[in-house]
Amino acid sequence: MNKVVQNAKEAIQGVESGMTFLLGGFGLCGIPENSISALRDSGIKDLTCVSNNAGVDDFGLGLLLQTKQIKKMISSYVGENKTFEQQFLSGELEVDLVPQGTLAERIRAGGAGIPAFFTPAGVGTKVAEGKEIRSFDGKEYLMEKALKGDFAFVKAAKGDAYGNLQFSKTAANFNPMMATAGKITVAEVDELVPVGSLDPDQVHIPGIYVQRIFQGVNYEKRIEQLTVRSN
């Protein structure tokens, strides 16, 4: 089945205010830049966004925070975004901070059809408040529920018309699991390649998880913290 759409605007058809979105990326690496811009331009609001980080003030999910389209963030690392900080401290933005490994497993569980799991991460901290705790072999674990989304937006290095995806380096940290946990998964790619040209052993997400795919444009691919050697 050919899943190619023309651009991000066509790819986000069906999004609505109040939905939950899963967005891939690790720091500023592997962010679905075109999809985020299209979501901003759509004007939808009251969104719950699940992402490892929240972008920076003028890039990534920071664009949706600028326009106050996000109601709640479920994230692990949010330390590079002043807009995020201001909205959280003023009470405009609801935030659920999740340990990074737990966040990854909650999304993976959502894609695997596992409703919940037990982890020792967060026991005895604010993370455990309101959650069930059980003891296994004399050690306490808290129950974490799976995360799923109405849409998942991911960014891959390569993909084909069937939706098979290949990710590059650290972009593979969160994008693959996000792709499995969305009711509708939208993939944007650096390079849309012919069906059959991807090495089957190098397909990181098979097309069964992807409903829409398009060739991305004008990627910035920013570096979050640029460190250079002094001359």
N, CA, C and O of each residue as an XYZ file, in Angstrom:
924
protein
N       0.838     -1.197      0.000
C       0.000      0.000      0.000
C       0.875      1.250      0.000
O       1.767      1.388      0.837
N       0.623      2.144     -0.923
C       1.363      3.399     -0.987
C       0.822      4.368      0.065
O      -0.352      4.736      0.024
N       1.662      4.775      0.993
C       1.251      5.629      2.102
C       1.773      7.054      1.979
O       1.687      7.837      2.924
N       2.313      7.384      0.814
C       2.944      8.688      0.628
C       1.892      9.789      0.523
O       0.921      9.666     -0.223
N       2.099     10.868      1.282
C       1.302     12.087      1.143
C       2.246     13.198      0.696
O       3.465     13.058      0.788
N       1.691     14.282      0.219
C       2.499     15.310     -0.429
C       3.347     16.132      0.531
O       4.486     16.480      0.220
N       2.791     16.441      1.696
C       3.497     17.327      2.615
C       2.919     17.196      4.021
O       2.011     16.399      4.258
N       3.454     17.987      4.947
C       3.031     17.911      6.340
C       1.574     18.332      6.519
O       0.861     17.761      7.344
N       1.132     19.321      5.756
C      -0.252     19.781      5.877
C      -1.225     18.656      5.565
O      -2.232     18.492      6.253
N      -0.925     17.880      4.525
C      -1.779     16.743      4.188
C      -1.629     15.628      5.222
O      -2.588     14.916      5.523
N      -0.435     15.486      5.755
C      -0.172     14.394      6.693
C      -0.915     14.545      8.009
O      -1.232     13.546      8.655
N      -1.201     15.787      8.423
C      -1.851     15.982      9.727
C      -3.371     16.068      9.627
O      -4.032     16.429     10.601
N      -3.931     15.745      8.474
C      -5.386     15.766      8.347
C      -6.027     14.878      9.415
O      -5.614     13.736      9.617
N      -7.037     15.415     10.092
C      -7.726     14.656     11.131
C      -7.319     15.028     12.538
O      -7.951     14.583     13.496
N      -6.263     15.846     12.692
C      -5.889     16.272     14.045
C      -6.952     17.228     14.582
O      -7.556     18.000     13.837
N      -7.162     17.155     15.891
C      -8.181     17.987     16.523
C      -7.674     18.506     17.853
O      -6.762     17.933     18.449
N      -8.264     19.583     18.309
C      -7.938     20.114     19.628
C      -8.253     19.066     20.692
O      -9.211     18.303     20.572
N      -7.428     19.047     21.734
C      -7.646     18.131     22.856
C      -7.021     16.766     22.680
O      -7.102     15.938     23.587
N      -6.397     16.501     21.536
C      -5.800     15.186     21.291
C      -4.470     15.019     22.034
O      -3.879     15.983     22.520
N      -4.024     13.765     22.102
C      -2.716     13.434     22.648
C      -1.792     13.050     21.503
O      -2.117     12.183     20.692
N      -0.630     13.710     21.445
C       0.343     13.467     20.394
C       1.637     12.917     20.984
O       2.105     13.383     22.023
N       2.203     11.930     20.317
C       3.537     11.432     20.637
C       4.492     12.018     19.608
O       4.239     11.935     18.406
N       5.588     12.608     20.070
C       6.524     13.250     19.141
C       7.937     12.749     19.398
O       8.461     12.863     20.506
N       8.545     12.192     18.350
C       9.878     11.643     18.465
C      10.936     12.717     18.581
O      10.668     13.907     18.411
N      12.148     12.268     18.878
C      13.271     13.175     18.996
C      14.033     12.940     20.280
O      13.480     12.459     21.269
N      15.317     13.287     20.255
C      16.178     13.144     21.422
C      17.023     14.405     21.501
O      17.936     14.595     20.698
N      16.721     15.274     22.471
C      17.277     16.615     22.427
C      16.685     17.319     21.215
O      15.465     17.380     21.063
N      17.535     17.845     20.362
C      17.063     18.455     19.115
C      17.331     17.549     17.921
O      17.244     17.987     16.774
N      17.656     16.289     18.190
C      17.978     15.332     17.133
C      16.742     14.510     16.776
O      16.051     14.004     17.660
N      16.467     14.381     15.482
C      15.363     13.534     15.056
C      13.986     14.085     15.350
O      13.044     13.324     15.571
N      13.859     15.410     15.355
C      12.572     16.048     15.622
C      11.746     16.121     14.333
O      12.282     16.463     13.279
N      10.455     15.806     14.404
C       9.587     15.944     13.218
C       9.261     17.420     12.950
O       8.151     17.884     13.209
N      10.247     18.132     12.431
C      10.155     19.589     12.303
C       8.990     20.042     11.427
O       8.267     20.973     11.782
N       8.810     19.384     10.285
C       7.739     19.795      9.367
C       6.366     19.582      9.993
O       5.480     20.425      9.854
N       6.189     18.471     10.672
C       4.891     18.173     11.293
C       4.569     19.163     12.402
O       3.428     19.606     12.532
N       5.578     19.512     13.204
C       5.350     20.469     14.285
C       4.934     21.826     13.719
O       4.030     22.471     14.250
N       5.591     22.257     12.646
C       5.212     23.537     12.024
C       3.787     23.492     11.486
O       3.044     24.467     11.596
N       3.408     22.354     10.904
C       2.045     22.212     10.376
C       1.020     22.211     11.502
O      -0.064     22.774     11.351
N       1.346     21.590     12.621
C       0.443     21.585     13.775
C       0.270     23.000     14.311
O      -0.839     23.399     14.667
N       1.354     23.755     14.370
C       1.256     25.151     14.802
C       0.326     25.934     13.881
O      -0.539     26.677     14.344
N       0.511     25.763     12.590
C      -0.286     26.523     11.625
C      -1.747     26.096     11.609
O      -2.610     26.860     11.176
N      -2.034     24.882     12.079
C      -3.419     24.392     12.079
C      -4.287     25.104     13.100
O      -5.507     25.160     12.950
N      -3.660     25.652     14.148
C      -4.413     26.393     15.157
C      -5.075     25.534     16.222
O      -5.741     26.074     17.104
N      -4.916     24.208     16.172
C      -5.523     23.375     17.210
C      -4.871     23.668     18.556
O      -3.743     24.158     18.610
N      -5.587     23.367     19.652
C      -5.077     23.733     20.976
C      -5.469     22.681     22.006
O      -6.059     21.653     21.672
N      -5.133     22.955     23.265
C      -5.420     22.056     24.393
C      -4.804     20.674     24.166
O      -5.432     19.651     24.440
N      -3.579     20.659     23.665
C      -2.925     19.400     23.315
C      -2.167     18.826     24.500
O      -1.623     19.558     25.326
N      -2.143     17.505     24.565
C      -1.233     16.789     25.451
C      -0.124     16.230     24.572
O      -0.388     15.459     23.649
N       1.108     16.612     24.854
C       2.242     16.191     24.037
C       3.192     15.333     24.860
O       3.626     15.717     25.945
N       3.500     14.176     24.323
C       4.439     13.251     24.954
C       5.727     13.288     24.154
O       5.749     12.926     22.978
N       6.794     13.725     24.792
C       8.082     13.833     24.109
C       9.181     13.809     25.155
O       9.000     14.310     26.265
N      10.319     13.227     24.805
C      11.419     13.175     25.760
C      11.792     14.567     26.248
O      12.090     14.747     27.429
N      11.781     15.541     25.368
C      12.101     16.910     25.752
C      11.071     17.854     25.143
O      10.179     17.431     24.409
N      11.207     19.134     25.459
C      10.205     20.111     25.009
C      10.785     21.125     24.044
O      10.278     22.241     23.934
N      11.843     20.746     23.345
C      12.444     21.658     22.387
C      13.118     22.833     23.073
O      13.395     22.790     24.272
N      13.377     23.874     22.312
C      13.884     25.133     22.859
C      12.888     26.219     22.469
O      11.893     25.945     21.798
N      13.158     27.450     22.888
C      12.136     28.490     22.757
C      11.612     28.688     21.339
O      10.427     28.963     21.152
N      12.479     28.551     20.342
C      12.047     28.855     18.976
C      12.215     27.669     18.029
O      12.345     27.847     16.818
N      12.212     26.457     18.587
C      12.440     25.284     17.754
C      11.818     24.058     18.415
O      11.703     23.987     19.639
N      11.420     23.099     17.588
C      10.792     21.900     18.130
C       9.454     22.235     18.772
O       8.715     23.085     18.276
N       9.147     21.567     19.875
C       7.875     21.820     20.550
C       7.792     23.219     21.144
O       6.716     23.672     21.534
N       8.932     23.900     21.211
C       8.889     25.298     21.637
C       7.989     26.148     20.765
O       7.438     27.143     21.234
N       7.828     25.770     19.493
C       6.933     26.514     18.600
C       5.484     26.415     19.053
O       4.739     27.392     18.977
N       5.080     25.228     19.528
C       3.702     25.043     20.002
C       3.499     25.646     21.387
O       2.382     26.016     21.751
N       4.583     25.744     22.158
C       4.491     26.410     23.457
C       4.373     27.925     23.270
O       3.650     28.589     24.013
N       5.075     28.461     22.292
C       4.988     29.895     22.012
C       3.561     30.333     21.740
O       3.136     31.398     22.189
N       2.825     29.519     21.012
C       1.451     29.838     20.631
C       0.433     29.299     21.640
O      -0.776     29.394     21.425
N       0.932     28.735     22.737
C       0.100     28.234     23.838
C      -0.929     27.206     23.359
O      -2.083     27.207     23.790
N      -0.477     26.327     22.453
C      -1.353     25.265     21.962
C      -1.257     23.995     22.805
O      -2.098     23.102     22.693
N      -0.221     23.921     23.653
C      -0.030     22.735     24.494
C      -0.606     22.985     25.878
O      -0.268     23.967     26.540
N      -1.484     22.077     26.307
C      -2.076     22.154     27.645
C      -1.251     21.365     28.656
O      -1.105     21.773     29.808
N      -0.707     20.219     28.208
C       0.031     19.338     29.124
C       1.219     18.722     28.405
O       1.106     18.289     27.258
N       2.365     18.687     29.091
C       3.555     18.017     28.591
C       3.876     16.811     29.464
O       3.893     16.907     30.691
N       4.131     15.675     28.818
C       4.629     14.490     29.515
C       6.036     14.266     28.974
O       6.208     13.837     27.833
N       7.040     14.558     29.798
C       8.416     14.623     29.307
C       9.398     14.140     30.361
O       9.046     13.873     31.510
N      10.650     14.039     29.919
C      11.727     13.667     30.822
C      12.679     14.836     31.069
O      13.021     15.137     32.213
N      13.107     15.500     29.974
C      14.085     16.575     30.095
C      13.516     17.842     29.473
O      13.163     17.860     28.294
N      13.430     18.909     30.276
C      12.800     20.142     29.787
C      13.634     21.379     30.108
O      13.102     22.489     30.141
N      14.922     21.205     30.343
C      15.724     22.274     30.912
C      16.217     23.336     29.960
O      16.911     24.255     30.394
N      15.890     23.257     28.669
C      16.432     24.223     27.713
C      15.384     25.197     27.188
O      15.621     25.879     26.190
N      14.221     25.270     27.852
C      13.118     26.030     27.284
C      12.560     27.025     28.300
O      11.851     26.638     29.229
N      12.881     28.300     28.122
C      12.414     29.333     29.051
C      10.904     29.524     28.955
O      10.248     29.785     29.963
N      10.347     29.397     27.749
C       8.897     29.522     27.587
C       8.189     28.445     28.384
O       7.189     28.714     29.049
N       8.704     27.229     28.320
C       8.169     26.118     29.112
C       8.182     26.483     30.596
O       7.177     26.331     31.290
N       9.324     26.964     31.070
C       9.474     27.319     32.481
C       8.458     28.368     32.907
O       7.808     28.231     33.944
N       8.326     29.409     32.106
C       7.403     30.498     32.448
C       5.961     30.013     32.501
O       5.219     30.376     33.413
N       5.559     29.200     31.536
C       4.181     28.727     31.501
C       3.896     27.751     32.640
O       2.798     27.734     33.197
N       4.893     26.942     32.978
C       4.714     26.011     34.096
C       4.587     26.763     35.417
O       3.690     26.475     36.211
N       5.476     27.722     35.658
C       5.461     28.462     36.921
C       4.220     29.331     37.069
O       3.779     29.605     38.185
N       3.657     29.764     35.941
C       2.448     30.594     35.996
C       1.172     29.760     36.076
O       0.081     30.306     36.238
N       1.307     28.449     35.963
C       0.140     27.578     36.037
C      -0.582     27.380     34.721
O      -1.638     26.749     34.684
N      -0.029     27.910     33.637
C      -0.663     27.755     32.327
C      -0.437     26.376     31.723
O      -1.226     25.921     30.896
N       0.636     25.714     32.134
C       1.038     24.443     31.533
C       1.111     23.357     32.592
O       1.797     23.509     33.603
N       0.403     22.264     32.357
C       0.483     21.102     33.241
C       1.653     20.242     32.793
O       1.833     20.003     31.599
N       2.447     19.777     33.748
C       3.653     19.024     33.426
C       3.698     17.726     34.225
O       3.489     17.716     35.438
N       3.973     16.638     33.519
C       4.201     15.340     34.153
C       5.633     14.940     33.819
O       5.915     14.475     32.715
N       6.550     15.129     34.798
C       7.947     14.768     34.590
C       8.126     13.277     34.888
O       7.724     12.789     35.944
N       8.727     12.575     33.951
C       8.861     11.129     34.037
C      10.331     10.756     33.865
O      10.981     11.265     32.953
N      10.881      9.874     34.724
C      12.253      9.411     34.496
C      12.410      8.888     33.073
O      11.505      8.248     32.539
N      13.562      9.163     32.462
C      13.710      8.893     31.038
C      13.484      7.426     30.672
O      12.803      7.126     29.692
N      14.046      6.530     31.447
C      13.851      5.107     31.165
C      12.404      4.692     31.316
O      11.898      3.873     30.550
N      11.740      5.262     32.309
C      10.324      4.961     32.529
C       9.486      5.496     31.371
O       8.556      4.832     30.913
N       9.818      6.693     30.902
C       9.088      7.267     29.769
C       9.217      6.371     28.540
O       8.232      6.086     27.859
N      10.439      5.934     28.268
C      10.671      5.059     27.122
C       9.866      3.768     27.241
O       9.270      3.308     26.267
N       9.853      3.189     28.435
C       9.142      1.922     28.624
C       7.636      2.110     28.586
O       6.923      1.222     28.119
N       7.133      3.240     29.063
C       5.690      3.497     29.005
C       5.213      3.583     27.559
O       4.137      3.090     27.220
N       6.027      4.215     26.708
C       5.666      4.317     25.293
C       5.791      2.957     24.617
O       4.922      2.559     23.842
N       6.887      2.241     24.918
C       7.078      0.902     24.337
C       5.930     -0.018     24.729
O       5.433     -0.790     23.908
N       5.506      0.069     26.007
C       4.397     -0.749     26.474
C       3.114     -0.400     25.733
O       2.330     -1.285     25.391
N       2.899      0.888     25.486
C       1.710      1.300     24.738
C       1.683      0.682     23.356
O       0.632      0.242     22.891
N       2.828      0.645     22.697
C       2.898      0.057     21.370
C       2.774     -1.451     21.382
O       2.333     -2.051     20.402
N       3.167     -2.074     22.502
C       3.134     -3.537     22.607
C       1.811     -4.066     23.156
O       1.611     -5.277     23.241
N       0.907     -3.155     23.531
C      -0.376     -3.593     24.079
C      -0.307     -4.018     25.525
O      -1.180     -4.746     25.997
N       0.719     -3.577     26.242
C       0.879     -3.882     27.671
C       0.325     -2.702     28.463
O       0.836     -1.592     28.319
N      -0.701     -2.897     29.293
C      -1.345     -1.757     29.945
C      -0.521     -1.077     31.027
O      -0.667      0.124     31.255
N       0.351     -1.839     31.699
C       1.128     -1.273     32.803
C       2.293     -2.204     33.132
O       2.336     -3.349     32.682
N       3.230     -1.695     33.919
C       4.379     -2.495     34.333
C       4.891     -1.941     35.661
O       4.477     -0.862     36.085
N       5.786     -2.673     36.316
C       6.365     -2.249     37.584
C       7.841     -1.919     37.411
O       8.572     -2.633     36.725
N       8.274     -0.819     38.045
C       9.665     -0.383     37.959
C      10.122      0.159     39.307
O       9.317      0.731     40.043
N      11.404     -0.010     39.647
C      11.898      0.566     40.899
C      12.179      2.067     40.783
O      12.303      2.749     41.800
N      12.280      2.590     39.555
C      12.603      4.007     39.362
C      11.508      4.895     39.940
O      10.338      4.774     39.578
N      11.897      5.775     40.831
C      10.946      6.727     41.403
C      10.361      6.338     42.737
O       9.681      7.154     43.360
N      10.595      5.122     43.205
C      10.079      4.706     44.508
C      10.654      5.616     45.599
O      11.857      5.871     45.637
N       9.782      6.096     46.476
C      10.220      6.962     47.562
C      10.388      8.415     47.174
O      10.899      9.207     47.966
N       9.970      8.787     45.967
C      10.072     10.172     45.510
C       8.682     10.690     45.118
O       7.691      9.963     45.200
N       8.628     11.944     44.695
C       7.359     12.520     44.254
C       6.801     11.793     43.040
O       5.596     11.823     42.794
N       7.680     11.138     42.279
C       7.230     10.383     41.104
C       6.235      9.293     41.511
O       5.363      8.922     40.724
N       6.364      8.783     42.731
C       5.530      7.664     43.176
C       4.178      8.094     43.748
O       3.332      7.245     44.030
N       3.967      9.377     43.918
C       2.732      9.847     44.547
C       1.501      9.418     43.752
O       1.398      9.671     42.551
N       0.565      8.759     44.452
C      -0.690      8.341     43.844
C      -0.606      7.075     43.022
O      -1.580      6.697     42.370
N       0.548      6.405     43.039
C       0.719      5.198     42.229
C       0.797      3.957     43.112
O       1.256      4.011     44.253
N       0.345      2.858     42.563
C       0.387      1.596     43.289
C       1.822      1.123     43.457
O       2.615      1.176     42.517
N       2.153      0.658     44.666
C       3.485      0.133     44.947
C       3.351     -1.306     45.432
O       2.530     -1.604     46.299
N       4.163     -2.192     44.869
C       4.184     -3.590     45.288
C       5.612     -4.016     45.591
O       6.580     -3.429     45.108
N       5.707     -5.051     46.403
C       7.006     -5.599     46.759
C       7.236     -6.905     46.012
O       6.388     -7.798     46.029
N       8.389     -7.012     45.356
C       8.799     -8.242     44.681
C      10.181     -8.637     45.200
O      11.135     -7.866     45.099
N      10.276     -9.829     45.749
C      11.547    -10.326     46.283
C      12.177     -9.334     47.248
O      13.393     -9.144     47.266
N      11.324     -8.705     48.051
C      11.803     -7.805     49.084
C      12.144     -6.399     48.625
O      12.657     -5.602     49.410
N      11.866     -6.078     47.359
C      12.152     -4.744     46.840
C      10.879     -4.097     46.337
O      10.035     -4.755     45.728
N      10.744     -2.792     46.595
C       9.525     -2.094     46.200
C       9.597     -1.589     44.758
O      10.632     -1.121     44.284
N       8.453     -1.706     44.084
C       8.319     -1.253     42.699
C       7.018     -0.476     42.582
O       6.041     -0.791     43.261
N       6.999      0.537     41.724
C       5.742      1.265     41.508
C       5.199      0.954     40.121
O       5.948      0.685     39.182
N       3.890      0.998     40.020
C       3.228      0.680     38.762
C       3.143      1.923     37.882
O       2.692      2.982     38.316
N       3.581      1.770     36.647
C       3.490      2.838     35.655
C       2.596      2.376     34.502
O       2.711      1.243     34.033
N       1.716      3.251     34.056
C       0.791      2.898     32.988
C       1.376      3.234     31.617
O       2.178      4.156     31.470
N       0.957      2.467     30.631
C       1.429      2.667     29.260
C       0.948      4.012     28.710
O      -0.045      4.575     29.173
N       1.675      4.505     27.718
C       1.302      5.741     27.030
C       1.006      5.447     25.561
O       1.764      4.751     24.886
N      -0.110      5.992     25.081
C      -0.467      5.887     23.665
C      -0.951      7.251     23.198
O      -1.261      8.119     24.014
N      -1.015      7.437     21.884
C      -1.428      8.732     21.365
C      -2.436      8.613     20.241
O      -2.525      7.581     19.577
N      -3.197      9.685     20.032
C      -4.102      9.735     18.883
C      -3.285      9.784     17.593
O      -3.649      9.167     16.592
N      -2.173     10.527     17.628
C      -1.224     10.595     16.519
C       0.183     10.447     17.078
O       0.465     10.881     18.194
N       1.061      9.832     16.298
C       2.490      9.856     16.579
C       3.173     10.521     15.391
O       2.857     10.228     14.237
N       4.105     11.414     15.681
C       4.856     12.106     14.638
C       6.334     11.780     14.817
O       6.919     12.070     15.860
N       6.932     11.175     13.795
C       8.319     10.751     13.902
C       9.127     11.271     12.718
O       8.572     11.649     11.686
N      10.448     11.281     12.888
C      11.370     11.753     11.858
C      12.411     10.664     11.611
O      13.112     10.257     12.537
N      12.518     10.192     10.376
C      13.465      9.146     10.012
C      14.447      9.647      8.964
O      14.179     10.619      8.257
N      15.585      8.971      8.872
C      16.565      9.312      7.849
C      16.081      8.875      6.472
O      16.181      9.618      5.495
N      15.551      7.644      6.416
C      15.048      7.108      5.151
C      13.734      6.381      5.382
O      13.480      5.855      6.466
N      12.906      6.359      4.348
C      11.659      5.615      4.397
C      11.179      5.351      2.991
O      11.577      6.039      2.052
N      10.313      4.343      2.839
C       9.770      4.056      1.510
C       8.261      4.218      1.504
O       7.661      4.515      2.537
N       7.652      4.027      0.359
C       6.217      4.278      0.188
C       5.352      3.357      1.029
O       4.188      3.668      1.281
N       5.897      2.224      1.469
C       5.157      1.307      2.336
C       5.239      1.715      3.811
O       4.546      1.148      4.656
N       6.087      2.700      4.113
C       6.215      3.169      5.486
C       7.346      2.535      6.267
O       7.478      2.793      7.463
N       8.169      1.711      5.628
C       9.335      1.156      6.313
C      10.327      2.278      6.609
O      10.603      3.114      5.748
N      10.866      2.292      7.840
C      11.685      3.421      8.270
C      13.063      2.986      8.760
O      13.245      1.903      9.315
N      14.016      3.870      8.532
C      15.383      3.681      9.013
C      15.814      4.975      9.694
O      15.766      6.050      9.097
N      16.237      4.856     10.955
C      16.630      6.026     11.735
C      18.153      6.112     11.833
O      18.855      5.113     11.676
N      18.647      7.309     12.094
C      20.084      7.538     12.154
C      20.518      7.883     13.568
O      20.001      8.817     14.182
N      21.464      7.126     14.070
C      22.138      7.410     15.345
C      21.138      7.688     16.476
O      20.210      6.904     16.673
N      21.310      8.792     17.224
C      20.469      9.010     18.407
C      19.019      9.345     18.079
O      18.181      9.381     18.981
N      18.705      9.590     16.815
C      17.299      9.753     16.432
C      16.532      8.456     16.654
O      15.301      8.450     16.670
N      17.269      7.350     16.828
C      16.639      6.051     17.065
C      16.291      5.833     18.537
O      15.751      4.783     18.884
N      16.588      6.800     19.410
C      16.323      6.605     20.836
C      14.834      6.574     21.167
O      14.393      5.702     21.915
N      14.057      7.500     20.631
C      12.636      7.572     20.957
C      11.720      7.423     19.750
O      10.583      6.975     19.898
N      12.188      7.787     18.561
C      11.324      7.715     17.388
C      10.710      6.332     17.151
O       9.503      6.249     16.923
N      11.492      5.236     17.195
C      10.891      3.925     16.885
C       9.748      3.541     17.805
O       8.716      3.061     17.336
N       9.909      3.742     19.107
C       8.835      3.351     20.029
C       7.620      4.258     19.877
O       6.484      3.805     20.013
N       7.858      5.552     19.592
C       6.741      6.462     19.339
C       5.917      5.966     18.148
O       4.687      6.015     18.170
N       6.602      5.492     17.121
C       5.905      5.047     15.913
C       4.958      3.898     16.175
O       3.958      3.753     15.471
N       5.247      3.079     17.168
C       4.394      1.913     17.442
C       3.169      2.249     18.286
O       2.218      1.468     18.335
N       3.182      3.412     18.955
C       2.173      3.684     19.978
C       1.123      4.715     19.567
O       0.309      5.127     20.394
N       1.130      5.137     18.303
C       0.120      6.079     17.842
C      -0.995      5.369     17.081
O      -0.733      4.417     16.346
N      -2.226      5.822     17.249
C      -3.322      5.281     16.436
C      -3.061      5.571     14.963
O      -3.303      4.729     14.099
N      -2.561      6.779     14.688
C      -2.116      7.150     13.344
C      -0.687      7.646     13.479
O      -0.422      8.590     14.223
N       0.230      7.017     12.765
C       1.629      7.426     12.816
C       2.008      8.114     11.506
O       1.825      7.571     10.417
N       2.540      9.326     11.650
C       2.995     10.128     10.521
C       4.518     10.167     10.550
O       5.112     10.576     11.548
N       5.143      9.750      9.476
C       6.605      9.767      9.381
C       7.051     10.758      8.325
O       6.574     10.733      7.190
N       7.965     11.624      8.704
C       8.621     12.485      7.726
C      10.074     12.030      7.619
O      10.671     11.607      8.609
N      10.634     12.118      6.429
C      11.951     11.534      6.195
C      12.871     12.495      5.456
O      12.428     13.353      4.692
N      14.164     12.325      5.709
C      15.160     13.059      4.929
C      15.136     12.616      3.479
O      15.292     13.422      2.562
N      14.937     11.310      3.286
C      15.011     10.749      1.938
C      13.936      9.689      1.746
O      13.913      8.682      2.454
N      13.049      9.918      0.791
C      12.025      8.934      0.445
C      12.603      8.064     -0.667
O      12.860      8.548     -1.769
N      12.808      6.778     -0.375
C      13.522      5.900     -1.300
C      12.560      4.897     -1.929
O      11.474      4.677     -1.393
N      12.934      4.280     -3.061
C      12.066      3.293     -3.707
C      11.841      2.066     -2.820
O      12.727      1.652     -2.073
N      10.641      1.497     -2.919
C      10.334      0.263     -2.192
C      11.314     -0.825     -2.621
O      11.540     -1.048     -3.810
N      11.886     -1.492     -1.631
C      12.831     -2.553     -1.910
C      14.279     -2.134     -1.820
O      15.169     -2.983     -1.846
N      14.536     -0.831     -1.712
C      15.921     -0.366     -1.671
C      16.512     -0.383     -0.262
O      17.732     -0.317     -0.107
N      15.664     -0.469      0.769
C      16.166     -0.548      2.136
C      16.574     -1.988      2.451
O      15.832     -2.928      2.166
N      17.752     -2.150      3.039
C      18.190     -3.463      3.502
C      17.219     -3.935      4.579
O      17.059     -3.250      5.589
N      16.567     -5.084      4.397
C      15.596     -5.557      5.389
C      16.168     -5.634      6.800
O      15.445     -5.424      7.773
N      17.465     -5.934      6.921
C      18.099     -6.030      8.235
C      18.329     -4.661      8.861
O      18.670     -4.569     10.041
N      18.144     -3.590      8.079
C      18.352     -2.237      8.576
C      17.043     -1.442      8.659
O      17.068     -0.221      8.815
N      15.919     -2.121      8.556
C      14.620     -1.469      8.755
C      14.327     -1.457     10.252
O      14.149     -2.510     10.865
N      14.279     -0.278     10.828
C      14.095     -0.164     12.272
C      12.630     -0.195     12.684
O      12.301     -0.639     13.784
N      11.756      0.271     11.812
C      10.310      0.188     12.042
C       9.647     -0.276     10.751
O       9.759      0.395      9.725
N       8.957     -1.417     10.790
C       8.278     -1.878      9.577
C       7.044     -1.041      9.278
O       6.452     -0.445     10.178
N       6.666     -1.002      8.019
C       5.590     -0.139      7.561
C       4.232     -0.403      8.177
O       3.342      0.441      8.075
N       4.045     -1.554      8.818
C       2.740     -1.849      9.429
C       2.371     -0.821     10.496
O       1.194     -0.623     10.795
N       3.393     -0.163     11.072
C       3.138      0.821     12.125
C       2.896      2.228     11.577
O       2.494      3.115     12.330
N       3.130      2.447     10.298
C       3.090      3.798      9.728
C       1.905      3.936      8.770
O       1.722      3.115      7.871
N       1.109      4.979      8.973
C      -0.054      5.211      8.113
C       0.201      6.268      7.037
O      -0.401      6.215      5.964
N       1.090      7.231      7.316
C       1.368      8.304      6.369
C       2.862      8.624      6.387
O       3.498      8.613      7.441
N       3.409      8.908      5.212
C       4.829      9.233      5.109
C       5.020     10.310      4.044
O       4.329     10.323      3.025
N       5.971     11.215      4.294
C       6.248     12.240      3.289
C       7.708     12.659      3.342
O       8.390     12.500      4.354
N       8.161     13.193      2.228
C       9.514     13.729      2.110
C       9.561     15.092      2.778
O       8.862     16.014      2.359
N      10.383     15.229      3.818
C      10.495     16.492      4.522
C      11.320     17.511      3.754
O      12.054     17.168      2.827
N      11.188     18.770      4.157
C      11.917     19.857      3.492
C      12.491     20.811      4.542
O      11.991     20.910      5.663
N      13.544     21.503      4.144
C      14.100     22.641      4.900
C      14.430     22.296      6.360
O      14.116     23.064      7.269
N      15.052     21.163      6.571
C      15.422     20.789      7.935
C      16.579     21.638      8.449
O      17.561     21.867      7.742
N      16.446     22.104      9.703
C      17.515     22.880     10.332
C      18.534     21.965     11.011
O      19.738     22.217     10.951
N      18.048     20.904     11.656
C      18.921     19.954     12.358
C      19.876     20.685     13.297
O      21.096     20.590     13.164
N      19.313     21.394     14.222
C      20.122     22.201     15.141
C      20.942     21.336     16.101
O      20.637     20.167     16.338
N      21.978     21.944     16.635
C      22.776     21.337     17.698
C      22.392     22.037     18.996
O      22.435     23.265     19.080
N      22.015     21.253     20.012
C      21.491     21.845     21.234
C      22.568     22.604     22.017
O      22.360     23.741     22.439
N      23.706     21.962     22.199
C      24.819     22.610     22.890
C      26.070     22.449     22.025
O      26.695     21.388     22.016
N      26.424     23.498     21.309
C      27.576     23.448     20.428
C      28.850     23.722     21.217
O      29.006     24.785     21.818
N      29.745     22.763     21.208
C      31.035     22.906     21.907
C      32.156     22.740     20.891
O      32.224     21.729     20.193
N      33.020     23.721     20.811
C      34.124     23.659     19.839
C      35.449     23.827     20.572
O      35.508     24.363     21.678
N      36.499     23.358     19.929
C      37.841     23.449     20.507
C      38.390     24.854     20.272
O      38.240     25.402     19.180
N      39.015     25.434     21.275
C      39.633     26.739     21.098
C      40.893     26.609     20.269
O      41.606     25.611     20.369
N      41.172     27.608     19.456
C      42.356     27.567     18.586
C      43.638     27.744     19.398
O      44.732     27.737     18.834
